[in-house]
Amino acid sequence: MGKSAWDIEISPRSGWMVLPIREVWRYRDLVGLLVRRDFVANYKQTILGPLWIVLQPVITSLTFVIIFSRIANIPTDGVPSILFYLAGITWWSYFADCLVKTSGTFIANANVFGKVYFPRIIMPLSVVISNLVKLSIQTLVFTIIWLYYLFRDGNITPHYQLLWLIPVLILILGVMGMGAGILISSLTTRYRDLAFLVGFGVQLLMYLSPVVYPLSVAGEEASSVLLLNPIASVLEAFKYIFLGKGFFSFAALAYSACFASGILIAGLLVFNKVEKSFMDTV
């Protein structure tokens, strides 16, 4: 008998930095199913369902208005408080969700990984895409409130010529969140302590980012230190484009883009190495 011809041959990858782009495209239907699963799992057996996507940033922003604007008297650069906090929360949440949800890739899906083959990178990729859908809905809500204050308040002077940067900024946040998430996920297979540190670390990082305060209140010296945080310049760029206030620098954004690329490469390197043997340690 002649040698059988197989449609698909599964073999271990030898290189660390191997991106199974063709395989991911072949399994694109699975990506769609996983994205759908994320929405069903998150809002199943809830009364309001997907309406929580809208309510979460709005309620959080109103809470920030009471605590940071009314009680702590932290200025918002002349921008209406609700709009200022909503701008920060909308895009910060996208990064935070990408990081937190991808950081549990190996642990949360160990049973699935042990039973059936598919490119493992599909799991964190589906998280980033599902969060992108969520971000689109929240951005629509922000845009409606932004348009209301734009025509009502003369203090808002958007920089329309920079609107083309919005997809680039979202890409930077998504790449950074996914890269950091899969790096933590890979390390968590051996060091479970990281799983407990993620939630605390994300909260701490939020207060080191200009989400609840404008960068201008920190002073020149402190601002230069805060801008070492690669998320800071991205969040400030969003505010600069939509609200006309905030720090903007192409050099700072280039630094954020390089950091995002670096953390993604590091995450993929460790991810590809751990992927071969993680079932033995999980």
FENVENVEN-V301739 format. One record per pair of residues at least 24 apart in sequence whose C-alpha atoms are under 7 Angstrom apart, sorted by the first residue. I is the first residue (numbers start at 0). J is the second residue. D is the distance in whole Angstrom. If there is no record, write none. Layout:
i->I j->J d->D
i->I j->J d->D
This chain:
i->15 j->268 d->5
i->15 j->271 d->6
i->15 j->272 d->6
i->16 j->267 d->7
i->16 j->268 d->6
i->22 j->118 d->7
i->23 j->118 d->6
i->23 j->121 d->7
i->30 j->121 d->6
i->30 j->125 d->6
i->33 j->125 d->6
i->34 j->125 d->6
i->34 j->126 d->7
i->34 j->128 d->7
i->34 j->129 d->5
i->52 j->133 d->7
i->52 j->137 d->7
i->53 j->137 d->6
i->56 j->85 d->7
i->56 j->88 d->6
i->56 j->89 d->6
i->57 j->85 d->7
i->60 j->84 d->5
i->60 j->85 d->5
i->73 j->212 d->7
i->75 j->212 d->7
i->75 j->213 d->6
i->76 j->213 d->7
i->76 j->244 d->7
i->77 j->154 d->7
i->78 j->154 d->7
i->78 j->155 d->7
i->82 j->145 d->7
i->84 j->210 d->7
i->84 j->211 d->6
i->85 j->141 d->7
i->86 j->238 d->7
i->87 j->210 d->5
i->87 j->234 d->7
i->88 j->210 d->7
i->89 j->137 d->6
i->89 j->138 d->7
i->93 j->130 d->6
i->93 j->134 d->6
i->94 j->172 d->5
i->94 j->173 d->6
i->94 j->176 d->5
i->95 j->176 d->7
i->95 j->201 d->7
i->97 j->126 d->7
i->97 j->127 d->6
i->97 j->130 d->7
i->97 j->173 d->7
i->97 j->176 d->5
i->97 j->177 d->6
i->98 j->176 d->4
i->98 j->177 d->6
i->98 j->179 d->6
i->98 j->180 d->4
i->99 j->180 d->6
i->99 j->197 d->7
i->100 j->126 d->7
i->101 j->126 d->7
i->101 j->177 d->6
i->101 j->180 d->5
i->101 j->181 d->6
i->101 j->184 d->7
i->102 j->180 d->4
i->102 j->181 d->6
i->102 j->183 d->5
i->102 j->184 d->4
i->103 j->184 d->5
i->104 j->184 d->6
i->105 j->184 d->6
i->106 j->281 d->7
i->113 j->278 d->7
i->123 j->177 d->7
i->127 j->173 d->6
i->127 j->177 d->7
i->155 j->242 d->5
i->155 j->243 d->6
i->156 j->242 d->6
i->156 j->243 d->5
i->157 j->240 d->5
i->157 j->241 d->5
i->157 j->242 d->5
i->157 j->243 d->5
i->158 j->240 d->5
i->158 j->241 d->7
i->158 j->243 d->6
i->159 j->240 d->7
i->161 j->240 d->6
i->162 j->240 d->7
i->168 j->233 d->6
i->171 j->256 d->6
i->171 j->259 d->6
i->174 j->259 d->6
i->174 j->263 d->6
i->175 j->259 d->4
i->175 j->262 d->7
i->175 j->263 d->7
i->177 j->263 d->7
i->178 j->262 d->5
i->178 j->263 d->4
i->178 j->266 d->5
i->179 j->262 d->6
i->179 j->263 d->7
i->179 j->266 d->7
i->181 j->266 d->6
i->181 j->270 d->7
i->182 j->266 d->4
i->182 j->269 d->7
i->182 j->270 d->7
i->185 j->269 d->6
i->185 j->270 d->5
i->185 j->273 d->6
i->188 j->277 d->6
i->188 j->280 d->6
i->188 j->281 d->5
i->189 j->280 d->7
i->209 j->234 d->7
i->213 j->245 d->7
i->214 j->245 d->7
i->229 j->254 d->7
i->229 j->255 d->5
i->229 j->258 d->7
i->230 j->255 d->7
